[in-house]
């Protein structure tokens, strides 16, 4: 498709680079979202695992999962907030 070494008049970049920059926007958006999705999935797995372990210990009081997760998030963030 791009067999000549012509430059874009507005940007002075090679035409192939300008074409790439104009057509890549959909992929860039997708690439930036998957790390956040993966991080949120890992946080969810860690929250479920910690809730299960909390329930296995006989001396712990039984609490609903949403309450447990809110308390867990608060306790994990307290040290950073104090700093």
PDB file of N, CA, C and O in Angstrom, chain B, residues numbered from 101:
ATOM      1  N   UNK B 101       0.827  -1.190   0.000  1.00  0.00           N
ATOM      2  CA  UNK B 101       0.000   0.000   0.000  1.00  0.00           C
ATOM      3  C   UNK B 101       0.875   1.259   0.000  1.00  0.00           C
ATOM      4  O   UNK B 101       0.545   2.239  -0.668  1.00  0.00           O
ATOM      5  N   UNK B 102       1.984   1.240   0.740  1.00  0.00           N
ATOM      6  CA  UNK B 102       2.869   2.401   0.846  1.00  0.00           C
ATOM      7  C   UNK B 102       4.217   2.024   0.240  1.00  0.00           C
ATOM      8  O   UNK B 102       5.103   1.528   0.937  1.00  0.00           O
ATOM      9  N   UNK B 103       4.362   2.257  -1.036  1.00  0.00           N
ATOM     10  CA  UNK B 103       5.592   1.867  -1.730  1.00  0.00           C
ATOM     11  C   UNK B 103       6.497   3.052  -2.021  1.00  0.00           C
ATOM     12  O   UNK B 103       7.605   2.860  -2.522  1.00  0.00           O
ATOM     13  N   UNK B 104       6.066   4.254  -1.727  1.00  0.00           N
ATOM     14  CA  UNK B 104       6.898   5.433  -1.967  1.00  0.00           C
ATOM     15  C   UNK B 104       7.327   6.020  -0.632  1.00  0.00           C
ATOM     16  O   UNK B 104       6.758   5.708   0.414  1.00  0.00           O
ATOM     17  N   UNK B 105       8.322   6.860  -0.684  1.00  0.00           N
ATOM     18  CA  UNK B 105       8.825   7.494   0.537  1.00  0.00           C
ATOM     19  C   UNK B 105       8.286   8.915   0.675  1.00  0.00           C
ATOM     20  O   UNK B 105       9.026   9.822   1.053  1.00  0.00           O
ATOM     21  N   UNK B 106       7.019   9.113   0.377  1.00  0.00           N
ATOM     22  CA  UNK B 106       6.429  10.449   0.463  1.00  0.00           C
ATOM     23  C   UNK B 106       6.157  10.807   1.921  1.00  0.00           C
ATOM     24  O   UNK B 106       5.948   9.932   2.761  1.00  0.00           O
ATOM     25  N   UNK B 107       6.163  12.100   2.203  1.00  0.00           N
ATOM     26  CA  UNK B 107       5.925  12.605   3.550  1.00  0.00           C
ATOM     27  C   UNK B 107       4.566  13.264   3.641  1.00  0.00           C
ATOM     28  O   UNK B 107       4.056  13.807   2.661  1.00  0.00           O
ATOM     29  N   UNK B 108       3.986  13.210   4.830  1.00  0.00           N
ATOM     30  CA  UNK B 108       2.733  13.905   5.097  1.00  0.00           C
ATOM     31  C   UNK B 108       3.022  15.404   5.104  1.00  0.00           C
ATOM     32  O   UNK B 108       3.984  15.844   5.733  1.00  0.00           O
ATOM     33  N   UNK B 109       2.212  16.180   4.422  1.00  0.00           N
ATOM     34  CA  UNK B 109       2.450  17.617   4.279  1.00  0.00           C
ATOM     35  C   UNK B 109       2.331  18.331   5.621  1.00  0.00           C
ATOM     36  O   UNK B 109       3.127  19.226   5.907  1.00  0.00           O
ATOM     37  N   UNK B 110       1.364  17.961   6.447  1.00  0.00           N
ATOM     38  CA  UNK B 110       1.116  18.659   7.717  1.00  0.00           C
ATOM     39  C   UNK B 110       2.144  18.316   8.785  1.00  0.00           C
ATOM     40  O   UNK B 110       2.591  19.209   9.505  1.00  0.00           O
ATOM     41  N   UNK B 111       2.530  17.058   8.910  1.00  0.00           N
ATOM     42  CA  UNK B 111       3.406  16.649  10.004  1.00  0.00           C
ATOM     43  C   UNK B 111       4.849  16.419   9.581  1.00  0.00           C
ATOM     44  O   UNK B 111       5.728  16.299  10.434  1.00  0.00           O
ATOM     45  N   UNK B 112       5.104  16.356   8.300  1.00  0.00           N
ATOM     46  CA  UNK B 112       6.434  16.073   7.740  1.00  0.00           C
ATOM     47  C   UNK B 112       6.935  14.682   8.117  1.00  0.00           C
ATOM     48  O   UNK B 112       8.128  14.403   7.994  1.00  0.00           O
ATOM     49  N   UNK B 113       6.052  13.819   8.567  1.00  0.00           N
ATOM     50  CA  UNK B 113       6.402  12.434   8.867  1.00  0.00           C
ATOM     51  C   UNK B 113       6.173  11.606   7.611  1.00  0.00           C
ATOM     52  O   UNK B 113       5.388  11.989   6.744  1.00  0.00           O
ATOM     53  N   UNK B 114       6.861  10.467   7.514  1.00  0.00           N
ATOM     54  CA  UNK B 114       6.588   9.586   6.372  1.00  0.00           C
ATOM     55  C   UNK B 114       5.103   9.210   6.343  1.00  0.00           C
ATOM     56  O   UNK B 114       4.465   9.058   7.385  1.00  0.00           O
ATOM     57  N   UNK B 115       4.582   9.066   5.151  1.00  0.00           N
ATOM     58  CA  UNK B 115       3.157   8.794   4.978  1.00  0.00           C
ATOM     59  C   UNK B 115       2.722   7.528   5.717  1.00  0.00           C
ATOM     60  O   UNK B 115       1.621   7.481   6.266  1.00  0.00           O
ATOM     61  N   UNK B 116       3.567   6.515   5.735  1.00  0.00           N
ATOM     62  CA  UNK B 116       3.203   5.262   6.401  1.00  0.00           C
ATOM     63  C   UNK B 116       3.031   5.471   7.904  1.00  0.00           C
ATOM     64  O   UNK B 116       2.165   4.845   8.516  1.00  0.00           O
ATOM     65  N   UNK B 117       3.844   6.344   8.508  1.00  0.00           N
ATOM     66  CA  UNK B 117       3.724   6.641   9.945  1.00  0.00           C
ATOM     67  C   UNK B 117       2.436   7.409  10.217  1.00  0.00           C
ATOM     68  O   UNK B 117       1.724   7.112  11.176  1.00  0.00           O
ATOM     69  N   UNK B 118       2.138   8.386   9.384  1.00  0.00           N
ATOM     70  CA  UNK B 118       0.903   9.158   9.554  1.00  0.00           C
ATOM     71  C   UNK B 118      -0.323   8.251   9.410  1.00  0.00           C
ATOM     72  O   UNK B 118      -1.286   8.380  10.167  1.00  0.00           O
ATOM     73  N   UNK B 119      -0.286   7.347   8.448  1.00  0.00           N
ATOM     74  CA  UNK B 119      -1.397   6.412   8.257  1.00  0.00           C
ATOM     75  C   UNK B 119      -1.557   5.511   9.486  1.00  0.00           C
ATOM     76  O   UNK B 119      -2.670   5.282   9.960  1.00  0.00           O
ATOM     77  N   UNK B 120      -0.441   5.009   9.989  1.00  0.00           N
ATOM     78  CA  UNK B 120      -0.478   4.160  11.185  1.00  0.00           C
ATOM     79  C   UNK B 120      -1.082   4.925  12.366  1.00  0.00           C
ATOM     80  O   UNK B 120      -1.956   4.401  13.057  1.00  0.00           O
ATOM     81  N   UNK B 121      -0.630   6.144  12.600  1.00  0.00           N
ATOM     82  CA  UNK B 121      -1.133   6.943  13.722  1.00  0.00           C
ATOM     83  C   UNK B 121      -2.621   7.255  13.591  1.00  0.00           C
ATOM     84  O   UNK B 121      -3.329   7.344  14.594  1.00  0.00           O
ATOM     85  N   UNK B 122      -3.093   7.420  12.363  1.00  0.00           N
ATOM     86  CA  UNK B 122      -4.513   7.713  12.150  1.00  0.00           C
ATOM     87  C   UNK B 122      -5.410   6.500  12.371  1.00  0.00           C
ATOM     88  O   UNK B 122      -6.571   6.653  12.751  1.00  0.00           O
ATOM     89  N   UNK B 123      -4.892   5.304  12.139  1.00  0.00           N
ATOM     90  CA  UNK B 123      -5.738   4.108  12.180  1.00  0.00           C
ATOM     91  C   UNK B 123      -5.535   3.241  13.414  1.00  0.00           C
ATOM     92  O   UNK B 123      -6.246   2.247  13.562  1.00  0.00           O
ATOM     93  N   UNK B 124      -4.619   3.557  14.293  1.00  0.00           N
ATOM     94  CA  UNK B 124      -4.311   2.688  15.430  1.00  0.00           C
ATOM     95  C   UNK B 124      -5.144   2.992  16.667  1.00  0.00           C
ATOM     96  O   UNK B 124      -5.086   2.216  17.622  1.00  0.00           O
ATOM     97  N   UNK B 125      -5.900   4.054  16.706  1.00  0.00           N
ATOM     98  CA  UNK B 125      -6.570   4.515  17.928  1.00  0.00           C
ATOM     99  C   UNK B 125      -7.400   3.438  18.622  1.00  0.00           C
ATOM    100  O   UNK B 125      -7.396   3.382  19.852  1.00  0.00           O
ATOM    101  N   UNK B 126      -8.099   2.598  17.901  1.00  0.00           N
ATOM    102  CA  UNK B 126      -8.906   1.563  18.537  1.00  0.00           C
ATOM    103  C   UNK B 126      -8.068   0.547  19.281  1.00  0.00           C
ATOM    104  O   UNK B 126      -8.475   0.072  20.341  1.00  0.00           O
ATOM    105  N   UNK B 127      -6.920   0.205  18.757  1.00  0.00           N
ATOM    106  CA  UNK B 127      -6.049  -0.765  19.416  1.00  0.00           C
ATOM    107  C   UNK B 127      -5.381  -0.165  20.645  1.00  0.00           C
ATOM    108  O   UNK B 127      -5.207  -0.854  21.651  1.00  0.00           O
ATOM    109  N   UNK B 128      -5.007   1.105  20.577  1.00  0.00           N
ATOM    110  CA  UNK B 128      -4.397   1.747  21.732  1.00  0.00           C
ATOM    111  C   UNK B 128      -5.348   1.763  22.912  1.00  0.00           C
ATOM    112  O   UNK B 128      -4.927   1.527  24.044  1.00  0.00           O
ATOM    113  N   UNK B 129      -6.610   2.035  22.675  1.00  0.00           N
ATOM    114  CA  UNK B 129      -7.596   2.056  23.756  1.00  0.00           C
ATOM    115  C   UNK B 129      -7.727   0.677  24.386  1.00  0.00           C
ATOM    116  O   UNK B 129      -7.825   0.554  25.607  1.00  0.00           O
ATOM    117  N   UNK B 130      -7.728  -0.343  23.565  1.00  0.00           N
ATOM    118  CA  UNK B 130      -7.853  -1.699  24.068  1.00  0.00           C
ATOM    119  C   UNK B 130      -6.624  -2.102  24.871  1.00  0.00           C
ATOM    120  O   UNK B 130      -6.746  -2.739  25.918  1.00  0.00           O
ATOM    121  N   UNK B 131      -5.440  -1.734  24.387  1.00  0.00           N
ATOM    122  CA  UNK B 131      -4.211  -2.096  25.074  1.00  0.00           C
ATOM    123  C   UNK B 131      -4.112  -1.456  26.452  1.00  0.00           C
ATOM    124  O   UNK B 131      -3.515  -2.036  27.359  1.00  0.00           O
ATOM    125  N   UNK B 132      -4.686  -0.276  26.622  1.00  0.00           N
ATOM    126  CA  UNK B 132      -4.592   0.410  27.906  1.00  0.00           C
ATOM    127  C   UNK B 132      -5.610  -0.088  28.922  1.00  0.00           C
ATOM    128  O   UNK B 132      -5.490   0.223  30.107  1.00  0.00           O
ATOM    129  N   UNK B 133      -6.604  -0.848  28.492  1.00  0.00           N
ATOM    130  CA  UNK B 133      -7.643  -1.283  29.413  1.00  0.00           C
ATOM    131  C   UNK B 133      -7.366  -2.647  30.028  1.00  0.00           C
ATOM    132  O   UNK B 133      -7.813  -2.903  31.146  1.00  0.00           O
ATOM    133  N   UNK B 134      -6.649  -3.528  29.347  1.00  0.00           N
ATOM    134  CA  UNK B 134      -6.506  -4.882  29.867  1.00  0.00           C
ATOM    135  C   UNK B 134      -5.675  -4.953  31.139  1.00  0.00           C
ATOM    136  O   UNK B 134      -5.982  -5.805  31.972  1.00  0.00           O
ATOM    137  N   UNK B 135      -4.635  -4.125  31.369  1.00  0.00           N
ATOM    138  CA  UNK B 135      -3.925  -4.224  32.647  1.00  0.00           C
ATOM    139  C   UNK B 135      -4.814  -3.864  33.836  1.00  0.00           C
ATOM    140  O   UNK B 135      -4.703  -4.470  34.902  1.00  0.00           O
ATOM    141  N   UNK B 136      -5.685  -2.888  33.658  1.00  0.00           N
ATOM    142  CA  UNK B 136      -6.594  -2.497  34.744  1.00  0.00           C
ATOM    143  C   UNK B 136      -7.593  -3.620  35.013  1.00  0.00           C
ATOM    144  O   UNK B 136      -7.903  -3.916  36.167  1.00  0.00           O
ATOM    145  N   UNK B 137      -8.094  -4.242  33.952  1.00  0.00           N
ATOM    146  CA  UNK B 137      -9.024  -5.365  34.100  1.00  0.00           C
ATOM    147  C   UNK B 137      -8.350  -6.521  34.823  1.00  0.00           C
ATOM    148  O   UNK B 137      -8.942  -7.131  35.713  1.00  0.00           O
ATOM    149  N   UNK B 138      -7.122  -6.821  34.443  1.00  0.00           N
ATOM    150  CA  UNK B 138      -6.382  -7.900  35.090  1.00  0.00           C
ATOM    151  C   UNK B 138      -6.125  -7.586  36.559  1.00  0.00           C
ATOM    152  O   UNK B 138      -6.281  -8.455  37.417  1.00  0.00           O
ATOM    153  N   UNK B 139      -5.730  -6.348  36.853  1.00  0.00           N
ATOM    154  CA  UNK B 139      -5.481  -5.942  38.235  1.00  0.00           C
ATOM    155  C   UNK B 139      -6.744  -6.065  39.072  1.00  0.00           C
ATOM    156  O   UNK B 139      -6.694  -6.564  40.196  1.00  0.00           O
ATOM    157  N   UNK B 140      -7.881  -5.616  38.538  1.00  0.00           N
ATOM    158  CA  UNK B 140      -9.145  -5.731  39.272  1.00  0.00           C
ATOM    159  C   UNK B 140      -9.537  -7.191  39.493  1.00  0.00           C
ATOM    160  O   UNK B 140     -10.063  -7.534  40.552  1.00  0.00           O
ATOM    161  N   UNK B 141      -9.287  -8.050  38.507  1.00  0.00           N
ATOM    162  CA  UNK B 141      -9.588  -9.479  38.667  1.00  0.00           C
ATOM    163  C   UNK B 141      -8.720 -10.091  39.762  1.00  0.00           C
ATOM    164  O   UNK B 141      -9.205 -10.893  40.561  1.00  0.00           O
ATOM    165  N   UNK B 142      -7.442  -9.719  39.806  1.00  0.00           N
ATOM    166  CA  UNK B 142      -6.557 -10.228  40.851  1.00  0.00           C
ATOM    167  C   UNK B 142      -6.973  -9.742  42.237  1.00  0.00           C
ATOM    168  O   UNK B 142      -6.909 -10.491  43.212  1.00  0.00           O
ATOM    169  N   UNK B 143      -7.402  -8.476  42.316  1.00  0.00           N
ATOM    170  CA  UNK B 143      -7.900  -7.970  43.600  1.00  0.00           C
ATOM    171  C   UNK B 143      -9.147  -8.732  44.047  1.00  0.00           C
ATOM    172  O   UNK B 143      -9.299  -9.038  45.230  1.00  0.00           O
ATOM    173  N   UNK B 144     -10.023  -9.032  43.114  1.00  0.00           N
ATOM    174  CA  UNK B 144     -11.236  -9.779  43.434  1.00  0.00           C
ATOM    175  C   UNK B 144     -10.885 -11.178  43.940  1.00  0.00           C
ATOM    176  O   UNK B 144     -11.456 -11.639  44.928  1.00  0.00           O
ATOM    177  N   UNK B 145      -9.958 -11.850  43.276  1.00  0.00           N
ATOM    178  CA  UNK B 145      -9.536 -13.190  43.702  1.00  0.00           C
ATOM    179  C   UNK B 145      -8.917 -13.139  45.094  1.00  0.00           C
ATOM    180  O   UNK B 145      -9.200 -13.991  45.935  1.00  0.00           O
ATOM    181  N   UNK B 146      -8.072 -12.139  45.336  1.00  0.00           N
ATOM    182  CA  UNK B 146      -7.444 -12.001  46.652  1.00  0.00           C
ATOM    183  C   UNK B 146      -8.494 -11.732  47.724  1.00  0.00           C
ATOM    184  O   UNK B 146      -8.394 -12.253  48.835  1.00  0.00           O
ATOM    185  N   UNK B 147      -9.500 -10.922  47.399  1.00  0.00           N
ATOM    186  CA  UNK B 147     -10.569 -10.636  48.364  1.00  0.00           C
ATOM    187  C   UNK B 147     -11.387 -11.869  48.691  1.00  0.00           C
ATOM    188  O   UNK B 147     -11.721 -12.099  49.853  1.00  0.00           O
ATOM    189  N   UNK B 148     -11.715 -12.667  47.680  1.00  0.00           N
ATOM    190  CA  UNK B 148     -12.478 -13.899  47.909  1.00  0.00           C
ATOM    191  C   UNK B 148     -11.658 -14.878  48.744  1.00  0.00           C
ATOM    192  O   UNK B 148     -12.174 -15.484  49.683  1.00  0.00           O
ATOM    193  N   UNK B 149     -10.376 -15.029  48.397  1.00  0.00           N
ATOM    194  CA  UNK B 149      -9.524 -15.953  49.153  1.00  0.00           C
ATOM    195  C   UNK B 149      -9.385 -15.534  50.611  1.00  0.00           C
ATOM    196  O   UNK B 149      -9.440 -16.374  51.509  1.00  0.00           O
ATOM    197  N   UNK B 150      -9.206 -14.235  50.846  1.00  0.00           N
ATOM    198  CA  UNK B 150      -9.062 -13.784  52.230  1.00  0.00           C
ATOM    199  C   UNK B 150     -10.365 -13.949  53.009  1.00  0.00           C
ATOM    200  O   UNK B 150     -10.340 -14.237  54.206  1.00  0.00           O
ATOM    201  N   UNK B 151     -11.504 -13.769  52.335  1.00  0.00           N
ATOM    202  CA  UNK B 151     -12.791 -13.968  52.993  1.00  0.00           C
ATOM    203  C   UNK B 151     -12.986 -15.438  53.373  1.00  0.00           C
ATOM    204  O   UNK B 151     -13.488 -15.746  54.454  1.00  0.00           O
ATOM    205  N   UNK B 152     -12.586 -16.334  52.479  1.00  0.00           N
ATOM    206  CA  UNK B 152     -12.699 -17.772  52.771  1.00  0.00           C
ATOM    207  C   UNK B 152     -11.798 -18.141  53.936  1.00  0.00           C
ATOM    208  O   UNK B 152     -12.215 -18.874  54.833  1.00  0.00           O
ATOM    209  N   UNK B 153     -10.562 -17.642  53.934  1.00  0.00           N
ATOM    210  CA  UNK B 153      -9.650 -17.939  55.044  1.00  0.00           C
ATOM    211  C   UNK B 153     -10.164 -17.353  56.356  1.00  0.00           C
ATOM    212  O   UNK B 153     -10.027 -17.974  57.409  1.00  0.00           O
ATOM    213  N   UNK B 154     -10.746 -16.176  56.297  1.00  0.00           N
ATOM    214  CA  UNK B 154     -11.321 -15.555  57.495  1.00  0.00           C
ATOM    215  C   UNK B 154     -12.444 -16.428  58.055  1.00  0.00           C
ATOM    216  O   UNK B 154     -12.564 -16.583  59.270  1.00  0.00           O
ATOM    217  N   UNK B 155     -13.255 -16.991  57.181  1.00  0.00           N
ATOM    218  CA  UNK B 155     -14.363 -17.835  57.622  1.00  0.00           C
ATOM    219  C   UNK B 155     -13.905 -19.176  58.171  1.00  0.00           C
ATOM    220  O   UNK B 155     -14.620 -19.796  58.959  1.00  0.00           O
ATOM    221  N   UNK B 156     -12.721 -19.634  57.767  1.00  0.00           N
ATOM    222  CA  UNK B 156     -12.218 -20.930  58.243  1.00  0.00           C
ATOM    223  C   UNK B 156     -11.700 -20.866  59.672  1.00  0.00           C
ATOM    224  O   UNK B 156     -11.659 -21.886  60.360  1.00  0.00           O
ATOM    225  N   UNK B 157     -11.310 -19.701  60.120  1.00  0.00           N
ATOM    226  CA  UNK B 157     -10.771 -19.558  61.467  1.00  0.00           C
ATOM    227  C   UNK B 157     -11.937 -19.450  62.444  1.00  0.00           C
ATOM    228  O   UNK B 157     -12.744 -18.525  62.345  1.00  0.00           O
ATOM    229  N   UNK B 158     -12.030 -20.371  63.371  1.00  0.00           N
ATOM    230  CA  UNK B 158     -13.204 -20.503  64.241  1.00  0.00           C
ATOM    231  C   UNK B 158     -13.433 -19.305  65.160  1.00  0.00           C
ATOM    232  O   UNK B 158     -14.576 -19.028  65.525  1.00  0.00           O
ATOM    233  N   UNK B 159     -12.392 -18.601  65.535  1.00  0.00           N
ATOM    234  CA  UNK B 159     -12.543 -17.496  66.484  1.00  0.00           C
ATOM    235  C   UNK B 159     -13.050 -16.208  65.844  1.00  0.00           C
ATOM    236  O   UNK B 159     -13.439 -15.278  66.550  1.00  0.00           O
ATOM    237  N   UNK B 160     -13.047 -16.145  64.516  1.00  0.00           N
ATOM    238  CA  UNK B 160     -13.530 -14.937  63.843  1.00  0.00           C
ATOM    239  C   UNK B 160     -15.049 -14.887  63.833  1.00  0.00           C
ATOM    240  O   UNK B 160     -15.721 -15.911  63.714  1.00  0.00           O
ATOM    241  N   UNK B 161     -15.575 -13.674  63.961  1.00  0.00           N
ATOM    242  CA  UNK B 161     -17.013 -13.451  63.905  1.00  0.00           C
ATOM    243  C   UNK B 161     -17.452 -13.512  62.440  1.00  0.00           C
ATOM    244  O   UNK B 161     -16.775 -12.972  61.565  1.00  0.00           O
ATOM    245  N   UNK B 162     -18.587 -14.170  62.174  1.00  0.00           N
ATOM    246  CA  UNK B 162     -19.100 -14.270  60.811  1.00  0.00           C
ATOM    247  C   UNK B 162     -19.696 -12.927  60.392  1.00  0.00           C
ATOM    248  O   UNK B 162     -20.576 -12.392  61.066  1.00  0.00           O
ATOM    249  N   UNK B 163     -19.207 -12.388  59.272  1.00  0.00           N
ATOM    250  CA  UNK B 163     -19.716 -11.119  58.751  1.00  0.00           C
ATOM    251  C   UNK B 163     -20.007 -11.285  57.256  1.00  0.00           C
ATOM    252  O   UNK B 163     -19.437 -12.166  56.613  1.00  0.00           O
ATOM    253  N   UNK B 164     -20.880 -10.454  56.704  1.00  0.00           N
ATOM    254  CA  UNK B 164     -21.170 -10.532  55.264  1.00  0.00           C
ATOM    255  C   UNK B 164     -19.937 -10.153  54.434  1.00  0.00           C
ATOM    256  O   UNK B 164     -19.088  -9.378  54.873  1.00  0.00           O
ATOM    257  N   UNK B 165     -19.863 -10.712  53.239  1.00  0.00           N
ATOM    258  CA  UNK B 165     -18.698 -10.481  52.384  1.00  0.00           C
ATOM    259  C   UNK B 165     -18.496  -9.000  52.039  1.00  0.00           C
ATOM    260  O   UNK B 165     -17.362  -8.529  52.118  1.00  0.00           O
ATOM    261  N   UNK B 166     -19.531  -8.242  51.661  1.00  0.00           N
ATOM    262  CA  UNK B 166     -19.296  -6.819  51.356  1.00  0.00           C
ATOM    263  C   UNK B 166     -18.703  -6.048  52.541  1.00  0.00           C
ATOM    264  O   UNK B 166     -17.825  -5.204  52.362  1.00  0.00           O
ATOM    265  N   UNK B 167     -19.188  -6.345  53.747  1.00  0.00           N
ATOM    266  CA  UNK B 167     -18.655  -5.691  54.942  1.00  0.00           C
ATOM    267  C   UNK B 167     -17.204  -6.075  55.150  1.00  0.00           C
ATOM    268  O   UNK B 167     -16.372  -5.231  55.485  1.00  0.00           O
ATOM    269  N   UNK B 168     -16.897  -7.365  54.949  1.00  0.00           N
ATOM    270  CA  UNK B 168     -15.525  -7.839  55.087  1.00  0.00           C
ATOM    271  C   UNK B 168     -14.600  -7.126  54.104  1.00  0.00           C
ATOM    272  O   UNK B 168     -13.514  -6.685  54.481  1.00  0.00           O
ATOM    273  N   UNK B 169     -15.027  -7.009  52.842  1.00  0.00           N
ATOM    274  CA  UNK B 169     -14.187  -6.379  51.826  1.00  0.00           C
ATOM    275  C   UNK B 169     -13.965  -4.897  52.117  1.00  0.00           C
ATOM    276  O   UNK B 169     -12.875  -4.377  51.879  1.00  0.00           O
ATOM    277  N   UNK B 170     -14.994  -4.211  52.634  1.00  0.00           N
ATOM    278  CA  UNK B 170     -14.834  -2.801  52.999  1.00  0.00           C
ATOM    279  C   UNK B 170     -13.829  -2.643  54.131  1.00  0.00           C
ATOM    280  O   UNK B 170     -12.983  -1.749  54.099  1.00  0.00           O
ATOM    281  N   UNK B 171     -13.926  -3.515  55.130  1.00  0.00           N
ATOM    282  CA  UNK B 171     -12.979  -3.469  56.246  1.00  0.00           C
ATOM    283  C   UNK B 171     -11.564  -3.811  55.792  1.00  0.00           C
ATOM    284  O   UNK B 171     -10.596  -3.197  56.241  1.00  0.00           O
ATOM    285  N   UNK B 172     -11.449  -4.788  54.905  1.00  0.00           N
ATOM    286  CA  UNK B 172     -10.143  -5.175  54.374  1.00  0.00           C
ATOM    287  C   UNK B 172      -9.506  -4.010  53.620  1.00  0.00           C
ATOM    288  O   UNK B 172      -8.328  -3.712  53.820  1.00  0.00           O
ATOM    289  N   UNK B 173     -10.267  -3.360  52.768  1.00  0.00           N
ATOM    290  CA  UNK B 173      -9.751  -2.219  52.006  1.00  0.00           C
ATOM    291  C   UNK B 173      -9.337  -1.084  52.934  1.00  0.00           C
ATOM    292  O   UNK B 173      -8.310  -0.442  52.714  1.00  0.00           O
ATOM    293  N   UNK B 174     -10.129  -0.837  53.965  1.00  0.00           N
ATOM    294  CA  UNK B 174      -9.810   0.223  54.924  1.00  0.00           C
ATOM    295  C   UNK B 174      -8.513  -0.094  55.651  1.00  0.00           C
ATOM    296  O   UNK B 174      -7.649   0.772  55.790  1.00  0.00           O
ATOM    297  N   UNK B 175      -8.372  -1.329  56.115  1.00  0.00           N
ATOM    298  CA  UNK B 175      -7.160  -1.709  56.849  1.00  0.00           C
ATOM    299  C   UNK B 175      -5.915  -1.685  55.958  1.00  0.00           C
ATOM    300  O   UNK B 175      -4.833  -1.310  56.410  1.00  0.00           O
ATOM    301  N   UNK B 176      -6.067  -2.083  54.703  1.00  0.00           N
ATOM    302  CA  UNK B 176      -4.927  -2.057  53.796  1.00  0.00           C
ATOM    303  C   UNK B 176      -4.520  -0.622  53.442  1.00  0.00           C
ATOM    304  O   UNK B 176      -3.346  -0.362  53.180  1.00  0.00           O
ATOM    305  N   UNK B 177      -5.457   0.288  53.433  1.00  0.00           N
ATOM    306  CA  UNK B 177      -5.160   1.672  53.077  1.00  0.00           C
ATOM    307  C   UNK B 177      -4.763   2.568  54.240  1.00  0.00           C
ATOM    308  O   UNK B 177      -4.200   3.641  54.024  1.00  0.00           O
ATOM    309  N   UNK B 178      -5.046   2.147  55.476  1.00  0.00           N
ATOM    310  CA  UNK B 178      -4.776   2.991  56.647  1.00  0.00           C
ATOM    311  C   UNK B 178      -3.300   3.370  56.765  1.00  0.00           C
ATOM    312  O   UNK B 178      -2.998   4.536  57.018  1.00  0.00           O
ATOM    313  N   UNK B 179      -2.384   2.440  56.593  1.00  0.00           N
ATOM    314  CA  UNK B 179      -0.953   2.738  56.738  1.00  0.00           C
ATOM    315  C   UNK B 179      -0.496   3.763  55.699  1.00  0.00           C
ATOM    316  O   UNK B 179       0.316   4.640  55.992  1.00  0.00           O
ATOM    317  N   UNK B 180      -1.027   3.640  54.488  1.00  0.00           N
ATOM    318  CA  UNK B 180      -0.654   4.587  53.437  1.00  0.00           C
ATOM    319  C   UNK B 180      -1.250   5.965  53.699  1.00  0.00           C
ATOM    320  O   UNK B 180      -0.621   6.984  53.416  1.00  0.00           O
ATOM    321  N   UNK B 181      -2.463   5.991  54.238  1.00  0.00           N
ATOM    322  CA  UNK B 181      -3.111   7.264  54.544  1.00  0.00           C
ATOM    323  C   UNK B 181      -2.387   7.966  55.691  1.00  0.00           C
ATOM    324  O   UNK B 181      -2.247   9.189  55.681  1.00  0.00           O
ATOM    325  N   UNK B 182      -1.921   7.191  56.689  1.00  0.00           N
ATOM    326  CA  UNK B 182      -1.202   7.781  57.815  1.00  0.00           C
ATOM    327  C   UNK B 182       0.125   8.393  57.360  1.00  0.00           C
ATOM    328  O   UNK B 182       0.552   9.438  57.851  1.00  0.00           O
ATOM    329  N   UNK B 183       0.759   7.711  56.409  1.00  0.00           N
ATOM    330  CA  UNK B 183       2.048   8.188  55.915  1.00  0.00           C
ATOM    331  C   UNK B 183       1.850   9.501  55.178  1.00  0.00           C
ATOM    332  O   UNK B 183       2.814  10.080  54.678  1.00  0.00           O
TER     333      UNK B 183
END
